[in-house]
Amino acid sequence: MKIVVYCSSMEGLEEKYQLLARDLGTWIGQQGHTLLYGGSNAGLMHITAAAVHAAGGHVVGVIPEMFRHRIDPLCDEVVYTANLGDRKQYMIEHGDVFIILPGGIGTLDEWMSTLAVMTIGNDDPRPIIVANLDGLYDATIQQFAHMTGTPFARGKNLARTIPVTTSQQLLTTLTQSVQ
């Protein structure tokens, strides 16, 4: 199974965020799954990839040509794309499940783009599991709940977003999602 992980490439994040990425990567590797991620050699991206690699999983980095110099050497396979939009498209097309770890605008963009594509394909069953540590994504999740009651959003597709608040909840939800 190909598990897409969207997350920060920021260095020096608090240990709790690093531990979350490490726990997820270890689980992916131990289960024999493939990590599909942004390919960067920094931050939560690298920590996740390192844990997958150490646990014997397959690591696929998907990175725009302009960031070629930032490719993580731990990648077993590298997919170069023309730009960030192509990277998102590749990951959405090839992922079986999507994990949102803490991140910034790029992570939010990837989450929203994935959800938008799933909304177009109304029967798309793939889950999006959001690690909402410290309430980082509370406002976004609340916005989804609000939109569900409006004529502007297809509520059943917004429900594809499954928020969790701990590493254990993330791994339990992921385990249930891949069965």
C-alpha positions as CSV (number, residue, x, y, z in Angstrom):
1,M,0.0,0.0,0.0
2,K,1.3,3.5,-0.9
3,I,0.9,5.9,2.1
4,V,1.2,9.6,1.2
5,V,2.5,11.8,4.0
6,Y,2.2,15.5,3.7
7,C,4.2,17.4,6.4
8,S,6.7,20.1,7.2
9,S,10.3,20.3,5.9
10,M,11.1,22.8,8.7
11,E,14.1,21.9,10.8
12,G,14.3,22.2,14.6
13,L,10.7,21.4,15.4
14,E,9.8,20.3,19.0
15,E,10.5,16.6,19.9
16,K,6.8,15.7,20.1
17,Y,6.4,16.5,16.3
18,Q,9.5,14.5,15.5
19,L,8.3,11.6,17.6
20,L,5.0,11.6,15.7
21,A,6.8,11.5,12.4
22,R,9.2,8.7,13.6
23,D,6.3,6.6,15.0
24,L,4.4,6.9,11.7
25,G,7.5,6.1,9.6
26,T,8.3,3.1,11.8
27,W,4.8,1.7,11.4
28,I,4.8,2.2,7.6
29,G,8.1,0.3,7.4
30,Q,7.2,-2.5,9.8
31,Q,4.0,-3.1,7.9
32,G,5.9,-3.4,4.6
33,H,4.1,-0.4,3.0
34,T,5.6,2.3,0.8
35,L,6.0,5.9,1.8
36,L,5.2,8.5,-0.9
37,Y,6.3,12.0,0.3
38,G,7.7,15.3,-0.8
39,G,11.3,13.9,-1.0
40,S,13.0,16.6,1.1
41,N,16.0,15.8,3.2
42,A,14.8,18.1,6.0
43,G,12.3,18.3,8.9
44,L,9.4,15.9,9.4
45,M,9.8,14.8,5.8
46,H,13.3,13.4,6.5
47,I,12.4,12.0,9.9
48,T,9.5,10.1,8.5
49,A,11.5,8.7,5.6
50,A,14.4,7.8,7.9
51,A,12.1,5.8,10.1
52,V,10.4,4.0,7.1
53,H,13.9,3.2,5.8
54,A,15.2,1.9,9.1
55,A,12.1,-0.3,9.5
56,G,12.6,-1.9,6.1
57,G,9.9,0.0,4.1
58,H,10.1,1.4,0.6
59,V,10.7,5.2,0.3
60,V,9.5,7.2,-2.7
61,G,10.4,10.9,-2.9
62,V,8.3,13.0,-5.3
63,I,10.1,16.4,-5.8
64,P,10.0,19.2,-8.3
65,E,13.1,19.7,-10.4
66,M,13.8,23.1,-8.8
67,F,14.4,21.3,-5.4
68,R,16.6,18.5,-6.9
69,H,19.4,19.7,-4.6
70,R,17.2,18.9,-1.5
71,I,16.4,15.3,-2.4
72,D,16.7,12.9,0.5
73,P,19.4,10.4,0.0
74,L,17.3,7.8,1.8
75,C,14.9,7.6,-1.1
76,D,14.7,4.1,-2.8
77,E,13.1,5.8,-5.7
78,V,12.8,9.4,-6.9
79,V,10.1,10.9,-9.1
80,Y,11.0,14.3,-10.4
81,T,8.2,16.6,-11.4
82,A,8.1,19.9,-13.3
83,N,6.6,21.8,-10.4
84,L,4.7,21.6,-7.1
85,G,1.3,21.2,-8.9
86,D,2.6,18.1,-10.7
87,R,4.0,16.7,-7.5
88,K,0.6,17.0,-5.8
89,Q,-1.1,15.4,-8.8
90,Y,1.3,12.5,-8.9
91,M,0.9,11.9,-5.1
92,I,-2.9,12.1,-5.3
93,E,-3.0,9.7,-8.3
94,H,-0.7,7.1,-6.7
95,G,-1.7,7.3,-3.0
96,D,-3.9,4.8,-1.2
97,V,-4.2,6.7,2.0
98,F,-3.2,10.2,3.0
99,I,-1.7,11.4,6.2
100,I,-1.5,15.1,7.2
101,L,1.2,15.7,9.8
102,P,2.0,19.1,11.2
103,G,3.0,21.6,8.5
104,G,2.5,25.0,7.0
105,I,0.9,26.5,4.0
106,G,2.3,23.8,1.7
107,T,0.9,21.0,3.8
108,L,-2.5,22.8,3.9
109,D,-2.4,23.2,0.1
110,E,-1.7,19.4,-0.3
111,W,-4.5,18.5,2.0
112,M,-7.0,20.8,0.3
113,S,-5.9,19.7,-3.2
114,T,-6.3,16.0,-2.2
115,L,-9.7,16.7,-0.8
116,A,-10.8,18.7,-3.9
117,V,-9.8,15.8,-6.2
118,M,-11.7,13.4,-4.0
119,T,-14.8,15.6,-4.1
120,I,-14.8,15.4,-7.9
121,G,-14.7,11.6,-7.6
122,N,-17.7,11.2,-5.3
123,D,-17.1,7.5,-4.7
124,D,-13.4,8.0,-3.8
125,P,-13.0,5.9,-0.6
126,R,-9.5,6.9,0.3
127,P,-9.1,8.4,3.8
128,I,-7.3,11.5,4.8
129,I,-6.0,11.1,8.4
130,V,-5.1,14.4,10.0
131,A,-2.7,14.5,13.0
132,N,-4.1,17.5,14.8
133,L,-1.5,17.8,17.5
134,D,-2.0,20.8,19.8
135,G,-5.1,21.8,17.9
136,L,-3.0,23.0,14.9
137,Y,-5.8,22.2,12.4
138,D,-8.8,22.9,14.7
139,A,-9.9,25.9,12.6
140,T,-9.7,24.0,9.4
141,I,-11.6,21.1,10.8
142,Q,-14.3,23.4,12.2
143,Q,-14.6,25.1,8.8
144,F,-15.2,21.7,7.2
145,A,-17.9,21.0,9.8
146,H,-19.5,24.3,9.0
147,M,-19.4,23.8,5.3
148,T,-21.0,20.4,5.5
149,G,-24.3,22.1,6.4
150,T,-24.1,24.5,3.4
151,P,-25.1,23.9,-0.2
152,F,-21.5,24.7,-1.2
153,A,-19.8,21.5,0.0
154,R,-20.5,17.9,-0.5
155,G,-20.6,16.8,3.1
156,K,-19.8,13.1,2.5
157,N,-16.5,14.0,0.9
158,L,-15.5,16.4,3.8
159,A,-16.0,13.4,6.1
160,R,-13.0,11.8,4.4
161,T,-10.9,13.9,6.8
162,I,-10.4,11.9,10.0
163,P,-8.8,14.0,12.8
164,V,-6.6,12.3,15.4
165,T,-4.7,14.0,18.3
166,T,-2.0,11.4,19.3
167,S,0.4,9.0,17.7
168,Q,-1.5,6.1,19.1
169,Q,-4.8,7.4,17.5
170,L,-3.0,7.9,14.3
171,L,-1.6,4.4,14.1
172,T,-4.9,2.8,15.2
173,T,-6.8,4.8,12.6
174,L,-4.3,4.0,9.9
175,T,-4.3,0.3,10.8
176,Q,-8.1,0.2,10.5
177,S,-7.9,2.1,7.2
178,V,-5.5,-0.3,5.5
179,Q,-7.4,-3.5,6.3
